[in-house]
């Protein structure tokens, strides 16, 4: 039963807990046993509070037995991303300067998840200050991919994605600026949703007007991600851009492959020729596009207008890095890894005019995207340009013979969509001959998050790979 529990879906587990077929203590112990067995290899969970989690599980069981009202996540164990503030629990941001940092308060999305009944277990690994799509840092080292521990788990929510894939927890929180939910989901065969900005309020960052970074849900299935998404969403007075979702993310009717019939789908395998993509990735997603067409979808080669998106993303990202860390870098030149330090310095060279023009460029992209989604219902594209690469690399340096100039170049498949302000997710699409996961990126119109999750759930019935678990001595 123990091994069975760790791969039950969050939706199913929540039902079993409410019906008292299993207890929160049993569910927790199953996951703690899996963490104890595999985390020394995978290195996904970097802070662990077994005693606190057991006390919370006991209280969760007491509430169930007493017939008290319980939330939708009641009794589900979760370790939070190590960039999310957790009251009374260490939050390091993957940086040595914060190795002993213990926040006094929870971030809003953390509080909402706990209020919904989840059991806090620990924290999941991140790159230094969540900068980059490969999870390693000087404090804890690298997180390894459960499907091949010699490979990267992606990032920056790499610890979260690996924890899901390895059976450490049934749901996970993450965040995404340039693909930090989508890339690790692709690498680890799970679902990661970058929500429409405003769906999950930005109440904890230092700039409520910064549009690129959002928090979002992860799960082994779209249904599990939807369950968490409903808890994380909802307007807050601390974020004037936050909104209430139009409806529940969990569909009332079972999603079906028939949901794709008649849909107008733009297939953008190279984002209109803007990016190099590994042949291994294309060999997985091209047949999936054909499968959708066979179901009656109208699939055409097309892509939203992404001209200028590269400049917008890099300027606004660098400007925000300089704002956050420029003074610290000047005072402590060795405080940051070399590529993050380079980005901070780039931000310091920008003018106010550069930033405003980037914001104007983003305005144009958002308006063009609105017009594009009058013609299409969905965009499908690679979630990552590469399959998981060697864990010892800092970052890939070439794709299909094309040389990459820096650590951001291989992440363009997700981040070129970021300035458009659209919901985007990665859903498991298949595996390479070597058994490495590949995700399909789905992008919808602004505010269509719930519909996007439903379509991802329907797609899972076509690709049939969401249920494929890591194999081999490393994870059995």
ABEGO torsion letter per residue (X at the ends): XAAAAAABBAAAAAAAAAAGABBAAAAAAAAAAAAAAAAAAAGABABBBAAAAAAAAAAAAAAAAAGBBBBAABGBBBBBBAABBBBGBBBAGGBAAAAABBBABBBAAAAAAAAAGBBBABBBBBBBGGBEABBBBAAAEBBBBAABAABBAEOAAAAAAAAAAAGABABBBBBBAAGAAAAAAAAAGBBBBBBBBGABBBAABABAABAABBBBBBBABAAAAAAAAAAABEBBAABAABBBBABBABBABBBBAAAABGBBBBBBAAGGGABBBBAAAAAAAAAAAAAAAAAGBBBBBBBBBABGAAAAAAAAAAAAAAAAAAAAAAABAAABBAAAAAAAAAAAABBAAAAAAAAAAAAAAAAAAAAAAAABABBBBBABABBBBBAABABBABBGGBBBABAAAAAAAAAAAAAAGBBBBBBBAEBBAAGBBBBBBBBBBBGAAAAAAAAAAAAAAAAGAAABBBBEAAAX
